């Protein structure tokens, strides 16, 4: 509590500007983007997706800072007590307690998401369509990646509850997710007209086994990949899905000739195999076969961290 | 090499803007700073330093990416092959080979330095005087921290070769450090009028034992702390020194009643005890005694990383 004496002042200043800290990537990227788009003919294609990028959300505050809500609100209003905590929380009009089961990204999580956005731009694979799990950390990750690429105004984020992780991970019941209206008011470019495959209430209407969870996500992924979308990319639309570590493993199992399921044991420590902001990319061939595209995006490596997935685990053989 | 096809385009765009990526902290911080300074009477004090902040440089590229110079220059010009590598190198007018023994910060290293800058600002302990080792990673760290605090135009960085790490770590001989003119041209706010305690050539004029190295740094730290400086801070000037992991251990040993030296064995893996961008802060009492100030700056914690020093090691007892 000795720290951040000036937090109120700062919080005031931040509100006056923006709560997206590292925006200057934008300035650079917008120039690149303009250069790229001006050199590309804007012919519009309508087709099912030809590439699917599945990404895990970034580092979460509750993972690093146990009891962060209590500790940061000692003096009433939220105050960061570590420089990796956001100085201000997303301006969602909801009680602090709602962050309990619906955490936010750390500052490093934000930077990691921005780096992925930079990678999408540099490797010319910006998505035409973006879906996220309703978890705030996933919506933030998608938003920061798109903003870093200067592309957030081009794509509205579709919130899809059918992409949320297994509800058995939430013994306290349904988290209080932000509503579309709250997200929109907090400057997230969400698609308020999107009709989800499943509502949040429907998701919580009955217990769900691990097998049912896997089925739900794999079906959802395959279904949204078949939807006809619009793109100016001559090769067809690019789809991005921001979800959980398990979403990536289920995607690897879904986008192949024969579906492979993930077992309960495999999903137990799935985060170890698919790090924060890891990406998996799948391309559809002319013959409508999916294949894994290992080098579609550059890796992110820092001390004790790589965004690379554990391929040995992801591409495990299984006798079913 | 499949990655970053657009690197040339990007590099062009970056040159047109800036090579400081996460500048938007600046916008926020500048407002805070204006608010802070306008509410503080600008009375000038001239005195010896009353606080010394000793900081280690951020994450270095060569530590994560072996043979990064060769690998990134396969096609002639420098191209990043990981999103944690800088997209463009500091615009120093010197051959790539000079980065071999004088490496640059990674992107995460830059962000970490910026976070420390944010901490300096929030905790109202911005330095009046800044010294760095001549190593580029140290100059960059100081510069990014000051820029993030919106304070870089207020403080000229003094490059002090007497703060460089032990020369025996460089069996290949004297690294080709950037000159003051090169640094100034690359937008580092260096003090071109500063007369260093020791020139680089002098430093390399004779072999140096571990004991001599420790003496050199501890003497330098104590000497610069006694210099009379100007400050608008009523409590007296604040000094910041950006150096190496060993600099922090030697500082802990110097700013106390009786000097404690660091042994060869202790300095061997000193980086384990003083992480990247770790800070140690020392305050001088009215009675001119130095004491360690543990909570002067907020920590930075992320997955598998803390900027906190290992206090058990730093404050070890020793029978001499």
Interface residues (C-beta under 8 A of the other chain):
Chain A: X2 X3 X4 X5 X6 X7 X9 X10 X13 X14 X16 X17 X18 X20 X21 X22 X23 X24 X25 X27 X28 X29 X31 X32 X35 X36 X59 X63 X64 X65 X80 X81 X82 X83 X84 X87 X106 X107 X108 X111 X115 X116 X118 X119 X122 X123 X124 X276 X295 X297 X298 X299 X300 X301 X302 X303 X304 X305 X307
Chain B: X2 X3 X4 X5 X6 X7 X9 X10 X13 X14 X16 X17 X18 X20 X21 X22 X23 X24 X25 X26 X27 X28 X29 X31 X32 X35 X36 X59 X63 X64 X65 X80 X81 X82 X83 X84 X87 X106 X107 X108 X111 X115 X116 X118 X119 X121 X122 X123 X124 X276 X295 X297 X298 X299 X300 X301 X302 X303 X304 X305 X307
